[in-house]
């Protein structure tokens, strides 16, 4: 590994979505395409301006991002040996096998066989074009123009024009969204210390979200590294850890897209039944499921006060908290969506952050070995969320085009979705999965998964049974969001 000081981040080579959510551009459309003619596709890509992460003032009034699936990279002309240098789960794809589907909770109504797109090999998109603009008219005109000019190159998937609703503060159930995000360590200050990092920090190493930079283990994630002879025009950055290699991954990220339809009526009707006519209780139950209040997004564990690295002062009340003061889940149930999605310090039972306890733990002993097994250290499982809501007009289906970015799909999205969301033994719980996302089918052991428990200080838990399914997966795929040099490299490949 190189000992040179870290190189400055090449913002001009990174697609803007990694740095910005483009919240000022309230309209978006994600166009899913098959490559019809590789040469024409490369020509179109070479001539297209993709928005970088370089800061601009004023911010851009439109943005275009481009991502590829593994079959898309092959179809575009990248040789299989190079594609195999990407991670196995990206190469395999989201819907490729029954075991992955089971782990991700893609069973029953979520089964990829029933998806609108991405569930069968023939409807896995090759390319995704992501359009952002500030008006629906601008998106429509732009989309129509692109579709007209690239008919030779691409064929849109039948269900492949994923429109979004005007960006607002809430997701379809009505909760404030977009509150908690990891703070990306853009200035590369954070030392990656695998064993010594016991406190929750929101600042997360760049290499957790971008390939080609050190991650939270202090290591460089595997990605395709080429002999310079395979990059004759020197379009690719050189690898930081192996400067003799051209780095096809550097400044790129994996992008996970899931179309998650929400049964908003079903959600509130269920809570109506549970709460009787008690409107305050109905809301309280919904908030317990999420872990935040509905209107203000305040954490149920109470306003954050802690000085947590990577939390700005203005964000402290909403995000400067851990679950350290609520080990029993009396304020925020253990199984609440945000506690499952990011348990913060919940993996370390109280008293674990002193030197003796650390040594004890490092030697492989634990006061309660069950907890760390079930909730692994959260800093290896952070997601940069970039999704948008869709639909919601009267009579129209609604949900999230859930998008997250990360440098390791298995350790980030698949772990969070599989072990924490779909997992029925999260943090010592049993008989329940994520209260928003669960499919509610019995587990492999035949035990129910449709419960939700709310611990009560003065008595037994309040146990809600028979939760219906509120969210159904309608499509999904894994993409690679290349750096702009890599995109240029891809668009200049010759036919083999
Ligand atoms: C339709 C489906 C979903 C809904 C309605 C939903 C709703 C929410 C809401 C209301 C919040 C709190 C606001 C915020 O912090 O931004 C949140 C946070 C979060 N969600 Fe979801 N979510 C959904 C799917 C998912 C999925 C599939 C994942 C990951 C596999 C996920 C991961 C997260 C994470 C990581 C957080 C932030 C937790 C924290 O850092 O405190 N969500 N979600």
Boltz pocket constraint, residues with backbone or C-beta under 6 A from the ligand:
constraints:
  - pocket:
      binder: B
      contacts: [[A, 171], [A, 172], [A, 173], [A, 175], [A, 176], [A, 177], [A, 178], [A, 179], [A, 180], [A, 181], [A, 260], [A, 261], [A, 262], [A, 290], [A, 292], [A, 297], [A, 337], [A, 338], [A, 339], [A, 341], [A, 342], [A, 383], [A, 399], [A, 400], [A, 402], [A, 413], [A, 416], [A, 417], [A, 421], [A, 436], [A, 437], [A, 471]]
      max_distance: 6.0
